[in-house]
Amino acid sequence: MRLTCSRKNLNFALGIVGLAVNSSTTLPVLNNILIKAVDQKLFFSATNLEIAISYSIPADVKNEGAITVPSKLLTSYVAFLEDDEIEMKLDDGMTLSLKSKSSQTKIKGISPDEFPLIPKIEKDTTIELKAKDLAETVDRTVFSAATTSTRPILTGVYFRAEKDTLKAVATDSFRLAEKKTKLTKKTEKLVECIVPVRTMLELSRILGAGYEEETVQVNISKNQILFSVNGVELISRLIEGKFPDYEKIIPKATRTKIEVDVTHLVMATKRVSLFAKENNNSIKLTVTNNGKLQISTDETRVGEEKAEIDIKIQGENNKVAINSQYLLDVLGRLKESVNIEMDEKLTPVVVKSSKKDDYLYIIMPLKV
């Protein structure tokens, strides 16, 4: 293998593909990135056996070939180079030589024959949506999924695509987030799957690397999913099982509905949560007809706090106790005013954007 390529392109490719590398693995080849020179392109692949990311860049290929090299070492080295062009070639079998105007190094690799085969997905069903919409969908749902659970289906984000709408839902059984997104092309049949949280997080990092204005193509098969955007391909396994019938817990009635400014609510909740930490983050929301929302916590070992902010109210006076961190998690993602809906003390609290109707967040109440 012998070729020359742009340092900028190489650095970008290594950063994208390296997202799939798991440094804690005990299998050495999984710490590596597969580099393959074919025709006039340089292909990169990495996998942790759960997800795989592939990408390619143009290159002046004089001799074709392949090698796997340590991801962290190569990525760090290329990031420290200042030259525009890099020459790469294989020396003595499995040693990659990199040469530029100001630097020359050799990195020992592992045979590409030991690298796991990247699966080819059967494109049973395809949906398309804007990258910025998918990125927002990930941001507003993935934090609600369970990190560890005896129910694996809760450690993923549920996708349901029907006609021109994609619903994404995540829950850890204490809170739930649902985001609706318009597809750029209608799907002819109902599509359902559960995508692992790790996949969604890495996808978000890819989309945030300058692809916001692109279109993402999503191919879904029986047990795998493929996200493709502008040459980057991310393949992941899917979580098997049936997602809970979450719509049953969405409150049908509302006794009290308030509209409140996000900034004021965040600051007040953060102040109260300083004391609520001693009380398992339990805070009380008390709504009164004089247009005030009181946020408080019971007296704890370090003290107590009561905050009051102005609101617009429809309905009755009400009071409910919730986890402050669950409220702050969603408020950090909503940059406008929000509507908060309450019914009975043990009925879930609903948080929505007051400007759009495409997002729903539910917090299970605590005992007052």
ROBA-564979 format. One record per residue (C-alpha): x, y, z. Coordinates in steps of 0.25 Angstrom, whole numbers, padded with zeros to 4 digits, always signed. Example, Ala and Ser with C-alpha at 12.3 -4.5 7.8 and 13.67 -1.06 7.14 Angstrom:
! residues 2
+0049-0018+0031 +0055-0004+0029 
This chain:
! residues 368
+0000+0000+0000 +0005+0014-0004 -0002+0027-0005 -0003+0041-0002 -0015+0049+0004 -0019+0062+0011 -0016+0063+0025 -0029+0070+0028 -0037+0059+0021 -0030+0049+0029 -0032+0055+0042 -0046+0057+0040 -0048+0042+0035 -0041+0037+0048 -0049+0046+0057 -0062+0041+0051 -0059+0026+0050 -0051+0026+0063 -0065+0028+0070 -0067+0013+0069 -0055+0009+0076 -0056+0004+0090 -0043+0006+0097 -0047-0004+0108 -0047-0016+0100 -0038-0028+0102 -0037-0031+0088 -0025-0023+0082 -0031-0022+0068 -0043-0015+0073 -0034-0004+0077 -0030-0002+0063 -0036+0005+0051 -0036-0003+0037 -0030+0005+0026 -0031+0000+0012 -0026+0007-0001 -0035+0003-0013 -0036+0011-0026 -0034+0025-0023 -0040+0025-0009 -0036+0022+0005 -0046+0014+0013 -0047+0014+0028 -0055+0005+0037 -0056+0003+0052 -0065-0006+0061 -0067-0010+0075 -0076-0022+0071 -0089-0014+0074 -0087-0002+0065 -0078+0000+0053 -0075+0013+0046 -0069+0014+0031 -0064+0026+0023 -0055+0029+0011 -0047+0040+0006 -0040+0043-0007 -0026+0039-0009 -0015+0038-0019 -0013+0023-0018 -0001+0017-0025 -0002+0003-0019 -0014-0003-0012 -0014-0010+0001 -0019-0011+0015 -0015-0011+0030 -0021-0008+0044 -0014+0002+0053 -0017+0007+0067 -0028+0017+0066 -0024+0026+0078 -0009+0027+0074 -0011+0030+0059 -0022+0040+0062 -0014+0047+0072 -0002+0047+0063 -0009+0053+0051 -0016+0063+0060 -0002+0069+0063 +0003+0070+0049 +0004+0083+0042 +0006+0079+0028 -0004+0079+0017 +0000+0066+0011 +0003+0052+0016 +0009+0040+0009 +0006+0026+0015 +0011+0013+0011 +0013-0001+0017 +0027-0005+0022 +0032-0019+0026 +0018-0025+0025 +0010-0019+0036 +0017-0006+0039 +0010+0007+0034 +0020+0018+0030 +0015+0033+0030 +0023+0044+0024 +0021+0058+0023 +0030+0070+0020 +0033+0072+0035 +0031+0058+0041 +0033+0043+0038 +0028+0032+0047 +0025+0017+0047 +0013+0011+0054 +0012-0004+0056 -0001-0010+0052 -0009-0023+0052 -0013-0031+0039 -0026-0027+0033 -0030-0042+0033 -0032-0041+0048 -0042-0030+0047 -0056-0034+0049 -0065-0034+0036 -0074-0021+0035 -0088-0027+0033 -0095-0023+0020 -0110-0019+0024 -0122-0024+0016 -0129-0011+0012 -0143-0016+0016 -0149-0002+0019 -0143+0012+0017 -0147+0025+0023 -0141+0039+0021 -0141+0051+0029 -0133+0064+0031 -0120+0062+0039 -0123+0074+0048 -0137+0069+0051 -0131+0055+0055 -0120+0062+0063 -0131+0069+0071 -0139+0056+0073 -0127+0049+0079 -0124+0061+0088 -0138+0062+0093 -0140+0047+0096 -0128+0039+0099 -0125+0045+0113 -0138+0038+0117 -0134+0024+0114 -0129+0015+0125 -0114+0014+0126 -0115+0000+0133 -0127-0008+0134 -0132-0022+0136 -0141-0019+0124 -0131-0017+0112 -0142-0011+0103 -0142+0002+0113 -0127+0004+0109 -0131+0008+0095 -0139+0018+0087 -0152+0013+0081 -0154+0017+0067 -0168+0017+0060 -0169+0022+0046 -0182+0023+0039 -0186+0031+0027 -0178+0044+0028 -0175+0044+0043 -0165+0038+0052 -0168+0036+0067 -0156+0034+0076 -0158+0030+0090 -0149+0027+0102 -0152+0024+0116 -0145+0018+0129 -0159+0016+0135 -0158+0029+0144 -0159+0038+0132 -0162+0038+0118 -0159+0046+0105 -0166+0046+0092 -0162+0054+0080 -0169+0054+0066 -0161+0058+0054 -0166+0059+0039 -0159+0050+0029 -0155+0056+0016 -0161+0044+0009 -0173+0036+0013 -0171+0022+0017 -0181+0012+0011 -0182+0003+0023 -0181+0003+0038 -0166+0002+0043 -0163-0001+0058 -0149-0003+0064 -0142+0000+0077 -0128+0006+0075 -0117+0005+0086 -0114+0018+0094 -0099+0017+0090 -0103+0016+0076 -0111+0029+0077 -0100+0036+0085 -0090+0033+0074 -0100+0037+0063 -0102+0050+0070 -0087+0053+0070 -0086+0050+0055 -0098+0059+0051 -0091+0070+0059 -0078+0069+0051 -0084+0078+0040 -0095+0070+0034 -0107+0078+0040 -0112+0082+0026 -0111+0068+0020 -0121+0057+0019 -0120+0044+0027 -0124+0031+0020 -0128+0021+0030 -0129+0006+0026 -0135-0004+0036 -0135-0019+0035 -0139-0030+0045 -0128-0028+0055 -0119-0017+0049 -0120-0002+0046 -0112+0006+0036 -0110+0022+0037 -0104+0028+0024 -0101+0043+0023 -0091+0049+0013 -0082+0037+0012 -0082+0033+0026 -0089+0020+0030 -0092+0015+0044 -0097+0001+0046 -0103-0004+0059 -0110-0016+0064 -0124-0014+0069 -0130-0017+0083 -0139-0029+0082 -0153-0029+0089 -0166-0021+0090 -0166-0007+0095 -0176-0004+0106 -0189+0002+0102 -0185+0016+0107 -0197+0023+0102 -0205+0017+0114 -0198+0026+0124 -0200+0039+0117 -0210+0046+0125 -0224+0048+0118 -0229+0059+0127 -0222+0072+0133 -0227+0080+0145 -0216+0090+0144 -0208+0096+0132 -0198+0106+0134 -0188+0114+0124 -0175+0118+0130 -0162+0124+0125 -0151+0113+0124 -0140+0122+0129 -0147+0127+0141 -0151+0112+0144 -0137+0107+0142 -0131+0117+0152 -0142+0115+0163 -0141+0100+0161 -0126+0100+0162 -0126+0108+0175 -0136+0099+0182 -0129+0086+0177 -0117+0090+0185 -0124+0087+0197 -0133+0076+0191 -0120+0067+0189 -0122+0063+0203 -0136+0059+0201 -0133+0050+0188 -0136+0062+0179 -0150+0063+0183 -0156+0077+0181 -0171+0082+0182 -0178+0090+0171 -0189+0098+0177 -0198+0106+0167 -0207+0117+0172 -0218+0125+0165 -0211+0138+0168 -0201+0134+0156 -0190+0129+0164 -0182+0116+0164 -0175+0112+0177 -0164+0102+0177 -0159+0097+0190 -0153+0085+0197 -0155+0080+0212 -0145+0085+0222 -0132+0076+0221 -0119+0075+0228 -0113+0087+0221 -0126+0096+0221 -0138+0099+0212 -0142+0108+0201 -0155+0113+0195 -0154+0120+0181 -0166+0127+0174 -0168+0131+0160 -0179+0137+0151 -0187+0128+0142 -0199+0128+0134 -0210+0118+0139 -0222+0111+0134 -0230+0103+0144 -0229+0100+0159 -0219+0101+0170 -0210+0089+0170 -0198+0083+0177 -0189+0071+0173 -0175+0066+0176 -0165+0062+0166 -0150+0059+0164 -0143+0072+0162 -0132+0066+0153 -0143+0060+0144 -0149+0074+0142 -0135+0081+0140 -0131+0070+0129 -0143+0074+0120 -0142+0089+0123 -0128+0089+0118 -0133+0085+0104 -0144+0094+0103 -0140+0109+0100 -0154+0115+0100 -0166+0116+0110 -0172+0102+0114 -0185+0097+0118 -0186+0088+0130 -0199+0080+0132 -0204+0074+0145 -0215+0066+0149 -0216+0058+0162 -0204+0056+0172 -0200+0043+0167 -0203+0045+0152 -0191+0048+0143 -0186+0062+0141 -0186+0066+0126 -0176+0076+0121 -0178+0082+0107 -0172+0093+0098 -0182+0105+0098 -0178+0108+0084 -0179+0094+0077 -0187+0081+0079 -0176+0071+0074 -0170+0068+0088 -0175+0062+0101 -0168+0059+0114 -0174+0052+0126 -0169+0051+0140 -0175+0041+0150 -0179+0048+0163 -0173+0046+0177 -0181+0044+0189 -0184+0058+0196 
